[in-house]
Amino acid sequence: MGQPSATPSPPDELRRHLGVSDAVLIGLGSMIGAGIFAALAPAARAAGSGLLLGLALAAVVAYCNATSSARLAARHPASGGTYVYGRERLGDFWGYLAGWSFVVGKTASCAAMALTVGTYVWPGQAHAVAVAAVLALTAVNYAGVQKSALLTRAIVAVVLAVLASVVVAGLTSGTADAARLDIGADTSFGGVLQAAGLLFFAFAGYARIATLGEEVRDPARTIPRAIPLALGITLVVYAVVAVAVLLVLGPRELADSTAPLSDAARAAGADWLAPVVRVGAAVAALGSLLALILGVSRTTLAMARDHHLPHALAAVHPRFQVPHRAELLVGAVVAVAAATTDVRGAIGFSSFGVLAYYAVANASAWTLSSAEGRPNRLIPVVGLAGCLLLAFALPSTSVIAGAAVLAVGVAAYGLRRLVAARGR
């Protein structure tokens, strides 16, 4: 006798399609994206030859966040990620604050990734290409998360092939010099912290796995396995690429580079590889944009279900089983932002919100009991402290803008509560 067919999802819930490999690839598509092509140079400007220390510090904070997120996602496998965890573990306000930080910050990240695509594909028409990329990927997400996972698989394969080529060219070239890895006088503690904050921005994609909790099969097992796997693979890739680029360029030349991986290829004598890296950077940014739109729309869905955003955004398409209204709204907002902003401003604005989001995740993980799969107590403590430390080590303009946006969110929450209380 055949197995009984799976019980169909209720009309207001999402269908569970994703296994471990799909979830890992969505995380890799978020982390191994445009960040590796763009974040090394500003990190080198901040930390000099201490870039690798910044990478190690970012990895420690990311590991704590990943562990806290994985345990929470297994306990609360619903769309929304830390918005759901904060609400369930700390209270409605903290969940709202995490969701607000995520939606606003990652919408800015979407615009930055779209503009990165435009800059690499057609520099003279970067904004137009960025808007076209947003519209195209919104259509892909609208057609269903399985198609998004398949496209992400192809993107990750292309990016990894490009990065492997750069690493081989750098490590086998006659220009590589191990002395360039020595930590010198150009390194300061504050510089290392700022470099870690910049590099953490590129690590943060494992949240996409948690925000897809309602679409993952057997989430209690799949999510805790997928998040550390995706993070571990990304850390190895970032470390190897950073070492190869530093060996060839050195910290000063890397700090002055606008396209560090292309410059590293040329310095290694592999001029033919530079245009390949250019294509790889555009593809990587597309992968990040795809996963970012996916994650922001799911958090929008969760907040709309709780009426923190218009409830109409909680609708799930009866055929494609995706939050179609949330996806269309997110796509429209990102398209407008991509048409009117610049990459530097978008990334700086986003970083503070991302770290605030993970601070709430770690605080939520602290409340788990041992029966609920609580991690070692040190992990959420280090994660929370690390998030706050890196957030306030960012450039002052990013801190001020990020704090102002959080204040606007808090004011909106308070106004909504006041109106609701008067209406009773």
Rosetta blueprint (number, residue, H / E / L):
1 M L
2 G L
3 Q L
4 P L
5 S L
6 A L
7 T L
8 P L
9 S L
10 P L
11 P L
12 D L
13 E L
14 L L
15 R L
16 R L
17 H L
18 L E
19 G L
20 V H
21 S H
22 D H
23 A H
24 V H
25 L H
26 I H
27 G H
28 L H
29 G H
30 S H
31 M H
32 I L
33 G L
34 A H
35 G H
36 I H
37 F H
38 A H
39 A L
40 L H
41 A H
42 P H
43 A H
44 A H
45 R H
46 A H
47 A H
48 G H
49 S H
50 G H
51 L H
52 L H
53 L H
54 G H
55 L H
56 A H
57 L H
58 A H
59 A H
60 V H
61 V H
62 A H
63 Y H
64 C H
65 N H
66 A H
67 T H
68 S H
69 S H
70 A H
71 R H
72 L H
73 A H
74 A H
75 R H
76 H L
77 P L
78 A L
79 S L
80 G L
81 G L
82 T H
83 Y H
84 V H
85 Y H
86 G H
87 R H
88 E H
89 R H
90 L L
91 G L
92 D H
93 F H
94 W H
95 G H
96 Y H
97 L H
98 A H
99 G H
100 W H
101 S H
102 F H
103 V H
104 V H
105 G H
106 K H
107 T H
108 A H
109 S H
110 C H
111 A H
112 A H
113 M H
114 A H
115 L H
116 T H
117 V H
118 G H
119 T H
120 Y H
121 V H
122 W L
123 P H
124 G H
125 Q H
126 A H
127 H H
128 A H
129 V H
130 A H
131 V H
132 A H
133 A H
134 V H
135 L H
136 A H
137 L H
138 T H
139 A H
140 V H
141 N H
142 Y H
143 A L
144 G L
145 V H
146 Q H
147 K H
148 S H
149 A H
150 L H
151 L H
152 T H
153 R H
154 A H
155 I H
156 V H
157 A H
158 V H
159 V H
160 L H
161 A H
162 V H
163 L H
164 A H
165 S H
166 V H
167 V H
168 V H
169 A H
170 G H
171 L H
172 T L
173 S L
174 G L
175 T L
176 A L
177 D L
178 A H
179 A H
180 R H
181 L H
182 D L
183 I L
184 G L
185 A L
186 D L
187 T L
188 S L
189 F H
190 G H
191 G H
192 V H
193 L H
194 Q H
195 A H
196 A H
197 G H
198 L H
199 L H
200 F H
201 F H
202 A H
203 F H
204 A H
205 G H
206 Y H
207 A H
208 R H
209 I H
210 A H
211 T H
212 L L
213 G H
214 E H
215 E H
216 V E
217 R L
218 D L
219 P H
220 A H
221 R H
222 T H
223 I H
224 P H
225 R H
226 A H
227 I H
228 P H
229 L H
230 A H
231 L H
232 G H
233 I H
234 T H
235 L H
236 V H
237 V H
238 Y H
239 A H
240 V H
241 V H
242 A H
243 V H
244 A H
245 V H
246 L H
247 L H
248 V H
249 L H
250 G H
251 P H
252 R H
253 E H
254 L H
255 A H
256 D L
257 S L
258 T L
259 A L
260 P H
261 L H
262 S H
263 D H
264 A H
265 A H
266 R H
267 A H
268 A L
269 G L
270 A L
271 D L
272 W L
273 L H
274 A H
275 P H
276 V H
277 V H
278 R H
279 V H
280 G H
281 A H
282 A H
283 V H
284 A H
285 A H
286 L H
287 G H
288 S H
289 L H
290 L H
291 A H
292 L H
293 I H
294 L H
295 G H
296 V H
297 S H
298 R H
299 T H
300 T H
301 L H
302 A H
303 M H
304 A H
305 R H
306 D L
307 H L
308 H L
309 L L
310 P L
311 H H
312 A H
313 L H
314 A H
315 A L
316 V L
317 H L
318 P L
319 R L
320 F L
321 Q L
322 V L
323 P L
324 H H
325 R H
326 A H
327 E H
328 L H
329 L H
330 V H
331 G H
332 A H
333 V H
334 V H
335 A H
336 V H
337 A H
338 A H
339 A H
340 T H
341 T L
342 D L
343 V H
344 R H
345 G H
346 A H
347 I H
348 G H
349 F H
350 S H
351 S H
352 F H
353 G H
354 V H
355 L H
356 A H
357 Y H
358 Y H
359 A H
360 V H
361 A H
362 N H
363 A H
364 S H
365 A H
366 W H
367 T L
368 L L
369 S L
370 S H
371 A H
372 E H
373 G L
374 R L
375 P L
376 N L
377 R L
378 L H
379 I H
380 P H
381 V H
382 V H
383 G H
384 L H
385 A H
386 G H
387 C H
388 L H
389 L H
390 L H
391 A H
392 F H
393 A H
394 L L
395 P L
396 S H
397 T H
398 S H
399 V H
400 I H
401 A H
402 G H
403 A H
404 A H
405 V H
406 L H
407 A H
408 V H
409 G H
410 V H
411 A H
412 A H
413 Y H
414 G H
415 L H
416 R H
417 R H
418 L H
419 V H
420 A H
421 A H
422 R H
423 G L
424 R L
